[in-house]
Amino acid sequence: MGEKILELRDLKTSYFTHIGEVKAIRGISFHIHRGEAIGIVGESGSGKSVTALSIMRLLQHPGKIIGGQITFKGKNLLQKSIKEMQCIRGNEISMIFQDSMTSLNPVFTVGNQIIEVILQHHKISKKEAKVKAVEMFKLVGISSPEKRMNQYPHEFSGGMRQRLMIGMALSCEPTLLIADEPTTALDVTIQAQILELMKDLKKRLDTSIILITHDLGVVAALCSRVVVMYSGLIMEEGSIENIFYNSKHPYTQGLLKSIPKANWKDKDKLISIEGTPPDLLGLPDGCPFMPRCSYAMEICKREQSPDFEIEENHRSMCWRLHDEAPKIETWMKRGDFHGTK
């Protein structure tokens, strides 16, 4: 594996509202190598998009990074000025946002919008930028690029707009691409095309990709490693093989059980995770997944589990992985605690 392009260490991000502190990210750490694609998965509200916005330094008030480090190419992004970050965004680190329609300006042609990005980061003429923009249209599979450069966002389908966003994000050949739900609201055919496009671009440009999604099938198609988030924490991290075939955290196992299988039968039912995620304004002392966990123990109610390293590049936050797990098991259902078995 190549050099580490990005590394997060104990990152903490909160939103300071009039009713209290919302702890959106609670000390997460992970990294990505050059040319690697990793997936960040989890339910809505688990902290996936806030992680991306923290990396890009695009948090809006009342959001604030309150601790940790974000190291990109050996330099801490949290120590960069606003002007320095403007030079990095779109140039070295690009992001594809969830809704392609709202990410594109409806009153400017798509060609002008891509040209603007190129001119912002490269000292070239407008004519040269236009040539580069046409190349990007071709790269992402948009036919008749010279003609379509003069069209507006509403004249493109959802899949085409998503291709435009990818083209815009890659126009300055970034080292790192963050894709936040790039296939949301697209039909399965277009979804497959977008994934193949991203896979091809990663191979051709050696771009590192962070794919944020709730769809584990999409992750399996593109990524080599997976980060599973819940309630602002990383519950489990490992390779595709680790997560899909040897997952250790009950939350990861619950996500996998909720996916329809290829050999689906009429009598089969999806197994959902009962309950709802905790309120980030009033987080429990112990494991945030405890009220929904079928394996919950008394210690889960009192203390958050540390990270246990199962093997190299596979870790999980679950007390069941502790060396003393058989003894811990005896604490289950003591006092006023009731599991969800």
C-alpha positions as CSV (number, residue, x, y, z in Angstrom):
1,M,0.0,0.0,0.0
2,G,1.2,3.5,-0.8
3,E,1.7,6.5,1.4
4,K,-0.9,7.8,3.7
5,I,-2.7,10.7,2.0
6,L,-5.1,11.6,4.7
7,E,-5.2,10.7,8.4
8,L,-7.7,11.7,11.1
9,R,-6.7,11.4,14.7
10,D,-9.2,11.7,17.5
11,L,-11.4,14.1,15.5
12,K,-14.2,15.8,17.5
13,T,-16.9,18.0,16.0
14,S,-19.9,19.5,17.8
15,Y,-22.8,21.8,17.0
16,F,-23.4,24.3,19.8
17,T,-27.1,25.0,19.7
18,H,-29.3,27.1,22.0
19,I,-30.5,23.8,23.7
20,G,-27.1,22.3,24.1
21,E,-24.0,20.7,22.5
22,V,-24.7,18.2,19.8
23,K,-21.7,15.8,19.7
24,A,-21.7,14.8,16.1
25,I,-18.2,13.4,15.9
26,R,-16.7,12.0,19.1
27,G,-13.1,11.2,18.6
28,I,-12.7,9.2,15.4
29,S,-9.5,8.1,13.8
30,F,-8.8,6.5,10.4
31,H,-6.6,7.0,7.3
32,I,-6.5,6.5,3.6
33,H,-3.6,5.6,1.3
34,R,-2.9,7.0,-2.2
35,G,-5.0,5.4,-4.8
36,E,-7.2,3.6,-2.3
37,A,-11.0,3.7,-2.0
38,I,-12.6,3.4,1.5
39,G,-16.3,3.4,2.4
40,I,-17.9,5.1,5.4
41,V,-21.2,3.5,6.2
42,G,-24.0,3.9,8.8
43,E,-27.5,5.1,9.4
44,S,-28.6,8.7,8.8
45,G,-27.3,10.8,11.7
46,S,-24.2,8.6,12.4
47,G,-21.8,11.4,11.5
48,K,-20.7,10.4,7.9
49,S,-21.4,13.7,6.2
50,V,-20.2,15.8,9.2
51,T,-16.9,13.9,8.9
52,A,-16.6,14.9,5.2
53,L,-17.5,18.5,6.0
54,S,-14.9,18.6,8.8
55,I,-12.2,17.3,6.4
56,M,-13.1,20.0,3.9
57,R,-13.4,22.7,6.7
58,L,-16.9,23.5,5.4
59,L,-18.8,23.3,8.6
60,Q,-21.3,26.1,9.0
61,H,-22.3,27.8,12.3
62,P,-23.0,26.5,14.9
63,G,-20.7,23.6,13.9
64,K,-17.1,23.6,15.2
65,I,-14.2,21.2,15.2
66,I,-13.2,21.0,18.9
67,G,-10.3,18.5,18.9
68,G,-8.1,16.2,17.0
69,Q,-6.0,16.4,13.8
70,I,-6.7,16.1,10.1
71,T,-3.4,15.5,8.4
72,F,-3.3,15.8,4.6
73,K,0.0,15.1,2.9
74,G,1.8,15.5,6.2
75,K,0.2,18.8,7.1
76,N,-2.6,19.5,9.6
77,L,-5.5,21.1,7.8
78,L,-6.9,22.5,11.1
79,Q,-3.9,24.9,11.1
80,K,-4.5,26.2,7.6
81,S,-6.0,29.6,7.1
82,I,-9.3,30.2,5.2
83,K,-7.3,31.3,2.1
84,E,-5.0,28.3,2.2
85,M,-8.1,26.0,2.5
86,Q,-9.6,27.7,-0.6
87,C,-6.5,26.7,-2.5
88,I,-6.8,23.1,-1.4
89,R,-10.5,22.7,-1.9
90,G,-11.4,21.7,-5.5
91,N,-7.7,21.4,-6.3
92,E,-6.1,18.8,-4.0
93,I,-9.3,17.6,-2.3
94,S,-12.6,17.6,-4.1
95,M,-16.1,16.7,-2.9
96,I,-19.2,15.4,-4.6
97,F,-22.2,16.5,-2.6
98,Q,-25.4,14.5,-2.1
99,D,-27.8,16.5,-4.3
100,S,-26.4,17.2,-7.7
101,M,-29.3,19.6,-8.6
102,T,-28.8,21.9,-5.7
103,S,-25.0,21.7,-6.1
104,L,-25.1,23.2,-9.6
105,N,-26.1,26.8,-10.1
106,P,-29.3,26.9,-12.2
107,V,-28.6,30.3,-13.8
108,F,-25.2,29.4,-15.3
109,T,-24.3,26.9,-18.0
110,V,-22.6,23.8,-16.8
111,G,-19.6,24.6,-19.0
112,N,-19.1,28.0,-17.3
113,Q,-19.3,26.3,-13.9
114,I,-16.5,23.8,-14.7
115,I,-14.4,26.5,-16.4
116,E,-14.7,28.6,-13.3
117,V,-13.3,25.8,-11.1
118,I,-10.4,25.3,-13.4
119,L,-9.5,29.0,-13.6
120,Q,-9.7,29.3,-9.8
121,H,-6.9,26.8,-9.3
122,H,-4.8,27.0,-12.5
123,K,-3.1,30.0,-14.2
124,I,-4.3,29.3,-17.7
125,S,-6.3,31.2,-20.2
126,K,-10.1,30.9,-20.5
127,K,-9.6,29.2,-23.9
128,E,-7.3,26.6,-22.4
129,A,-9.8,26.1,-19.5
130,K,-12.6,25.5,-22.0
131,V,-10.5,22.8,-23.7
132,K,-9.9,21.2,-20.3
133,A,-13.6,21.3,-19.5
134,V,-14.5,19.5,-22.8
135,E,-11.9,16.9,-21.9
136,M,-13.6,16.4,-18.5
137,F,-17.0,16.0,-20.2
138,K,-15.6,13.3,-22.4
139,L,-13.9,11.6,-19.4
140,V,-17.2,11.2,-17.5
141,G,-19.0,9.9,-20.6
142,I,-21.1,12.9,-21.7
143,S,-21.6,12.8,-25.5
144,S,-21.4,15.9,-27.7
145,P,-19.5,17.9,-25.0
146,E,-19.0,21.1,-27.1
147,K,-22.8,21.4,-27.5
148,R,-23.7,20.3,-24.0
149,M,-21.3,22.8,-22.4
150,N,-23.8,25.6,-23.3
151,Q,-26.7,23.9,-21.6
152,Y,-28.1,24.5,-18.1
153,P,-28.4,22.0,-15.2
154,H,-32.2,21.4,-15.7
155,E,-31.5,20.2,-19.2
156,F,-29.6,17.1,-17.8
157,S,-31.0,14.0,-16.2
158,G,-30.1,13.0,-12.6
159,G,-27.4,10.6,-13.8
160,M,-25.9,13.2,-16.2
161,R,-25.9,15.8,-13.5
162,Q,-24.0,13.4,-11.2
163,R,-21.5,12.8,-14.0
164,L,-21.1,16.6,-14.3
165,M,-20.4,16.8,-10.5
166,I,-17.8,14.1,-10.8
167,G,-16.3,15.9,-13.8
168,M,-16.2,19.2,-11.9
169,A,-14.6,17.5,-8.9
170,L,-11.9,15.9,-11.0
171,S,-11.2,18.8,-13.3
172,C,-8.1,19.8,-11.3
173,E,-7.0,16.2,-10.8
174,P,-7.3,16.1,-7.0
175,T,-5.3,13.7,-4.9
176,L,-8.4,12.9,-2.8
177,L,-12.1,12.7,-3.8
178,I,-14.9,12.6,-1.2
179,A,-18.1,11.3,-2.6
180,D,-21.1,11.9,-0.3
181,E,-24.0,9.5,-1.4
182,P,-23.1,9.8,-5.1
183,T,-25.7,7.3,-6.2
184,T,-28.6,8.5,-4.1
185,A,-32.0,8.7,-6.0
186,L,-30.5,7.2,-9.2
187,D,-31.9,4.1,-10.7
188,V,-29.9,0.9,-10.6
189,T,-28.6,1.1,-14.2
190,I,-27.3,4.7,-13.7
191,Q,-26.0,3.7,-10.3
192,A,-23.9,1.0,-11.8
193,Q,-22.6,3.3,-14.5
194,I,-21.5,5.9,-11.9
195,L,-19.7,3.3,-9.9
196,E,-17.9,1.9,-12.9
197,L,-16.9,5.5,-13.8
198,M,-15.5,6.2,-10.4
199,K,-13.6,2.8,-10.4
200,D,-12.1,3.6,-13.8
201,L,-11.1,7.2,-12.8
202,K,-9.5,5.9,-9.6
203,K,-7.4,3.5,-11.7
204,R,-6.5,6.0,-14.4
205,L,-5.8,9.0,-12.2
206,D,-4.6,7.2,-9.0
207,T,-7.1,9.2,-7.0
208,S,-7.9,8.3,-3.5
209,I,-11.7,8.1,-2.8
210,I,-13.7,8.3,0.4
211,L,-17.2,7.0,-0.4
212,I,-19.9,8.0,2.0
213,T,-23.1,5.9,1.8
214,H,-25.7,3.8,3.6
215,D,-25.6,1.2,0.8
216,L,-23.2,-1.6,1.6
217,G,-23.6,-3.0,-1.9
218,V,-22.2,0.2,-3.4
219,V,-19.2,-0.1,-1.0
220,A,-18.5,-3.7,-2.0
221,A,-18.4,-2.7,-5.6
222,L,-15.8,0.1,-5.2
223,C,-13.9,0.0,-1.9
224,S,-11.2,-2.1,-0.3
225,R,-11.8,-1.0,3.3
226,V,-14.9,0.0,5.3
227,V,-15.4,2.3,8.3
228,V,-18.7,1.6,10.1
229,M,-20.0,4.7,12.0
230,Y,-22.7,5.0,14.6
231,S,-23.6,8.0,16.8
232,G,-20.4,9.8,16.0
233,L,-18.1,6.9,16.7
234,I,-16.4,4.2,14.6
235,M,-17.9,1.0,15.7
236,E,-15.8,-1.2,13.4
237,E,-13.2,-0.8,10.6
238,G,-11.7,-3.4,8.4
239,S,-11.2,-4.8,4.9
240,I,-14.2,-5.7,2.7
241,E,-13.6,-9.3,3.6
242,N,-13.4,-8.5,7.4
243,I,-16.6,-6.5,7.4
244,F,-18.7,-8.7,5.1
245,Y,-17.5,-12.2,6.2
246,N,-16.0,-11.7,9.7
247,S,-17.7,-8.7,11.2
248,K,-17.5,-8.5,15.0
249,H,-19.7,-5.6,16.1
250,P,-23.4,-6.3,16.5
251,Y,-24.2,-3.1,14.7
252,T,-22.2,-4.1,11.6
253,Q,-23.9,-7.5,11.8
254,G,-27.3,-5.8,12.0
255,L,-26.6,-3.7,8.9
256,L,-25.5,-6.8,6.9
257,K,-28.6,-8.8,8.0
258,S,-30.9,-6.0,6.7
259,I,-29.6,-6.4,3.1
260,P,-31.8,-8.4,0.7
261,K,-30.0,-11.5,-0.5
262,A,-29.6,-12.7,-4.1
263,N,-31.4,-16.0,-3.4
264,W,-34.4,-14.2,-1.9
265,K,-37.6,-16.2,-1.4
266,D,-41.2,-14.9,-0.9
267,K,-41.3,-16.2,2.7
268,D,-38.0,-14.5,3.7
269,K,-38.2,-11.3,5.7
270,L,-35.7,-8.5,6.2
271,I,-34.2,-8.4,9.7
272,S,-34.2,-4.8,10.8
273,I,-32.4,-3.3,13.7
274,E,-35.0,-2.5,16.3
275,G,-35.2,0.9,18.0
276,T,-33.6,4.3,16.9
277,P,-30.2,5.9,17.3
278,P,-29.6,7.9,20.5
279,D,-30.2,11.6,20.8
280,L,-26.8,13.3,20.3
281,L,-27.8,16.0,22.8
282,G,-28.1,13.5,25.6
283,L,-25.7,10.6,24.9
284,P,-25.5,7.6,27.3
285,D,-22.4,7.0,29.4
286,G,-21.8,3.6,27.8
287,C,-22.1,2.2,24.3
288,P,-24.6,4.2,22.3
289,F,-25.8,1.0,20.6
290,M,-26.6,-0.7,23.9
291,P,-30.4,-0.1,23.9
292,R,-30.7,-1.8,20.4
293,C,-28.1,-4.6,20.9
294,S,-29.2,-8.2,21.4
295,Y,-25.8,-8.9,23.1
296,A,-25.9,-6.0,25.6
297,M,-24.2,-6.5,28.9
298,E,-24.2,-4.5,32.1
299,I,-20.8,-3.0,31.4
300,C,-22.2,-1.8,28.0
301,K,-24.5,0.5,30.0
302,R,-21.7,1.9,32.1
303,E,-18.7,2.3,29.9
304,Q,-18.0,2.7,26.2
305,S,-15.8,-0.1,24.9
306,P,-12.2,0.8,23.8
307,D,-11.0,-0.2,20.3
308,F,-10.0,-3.8,20.2
309,E,-7.6,-4.9,17.5
310,I,-8.9,-8.2,16.1
311,E,-6.1,-8.5,13.6
312,E,-4.0,-6.1,11.5
313,N,-6.3,-3.4,10.0
314,H,-9.4,-4.8,11.7
315,R,-10.7,-3.2,14.8
316,S,-14.0,-3.0,16.7
317,M,-15.5,-1.3,19.7
318,C,-17.4,-4.1,21.5
319,W,-16.9,-5.5,25.0
320,R,-17.5,-9.0,23.7
321,L,-14.0,-8.9,22.2
322,H,-12.4,-8.3,25.6
323,D,-10.1,-11.1,26.9
324,E,-12.4,-11.3,30.0
325,A,-15.6,-11.5,27.9
326,P,-16.8,-14.7,29.6
327,K,-16.6,-13.0,33.0
328,I,-18.2,-9.8,31.7
329,E,-21.0,-11.9,30.3
330,T,-22.1,-12.8,33.9
331,W,-22.9,-9.2,34.6
332,M,-25.7,-9.2,32.1
333,K,-29.2,-8.1,33.3
334,R,-28.1,-7.2,36.8
335,G,-29.7,-4.4,38.7
336,D,-32.3,-2.4,36.8
337,F,-30.8,-3.2,33.4
338,H,-32.9,-5.0,30.8
339,G,-31.4,-6.1,27.5
340,T,-33.3,-6.4,24.2
341,K,-33.1,-10.1,23.9
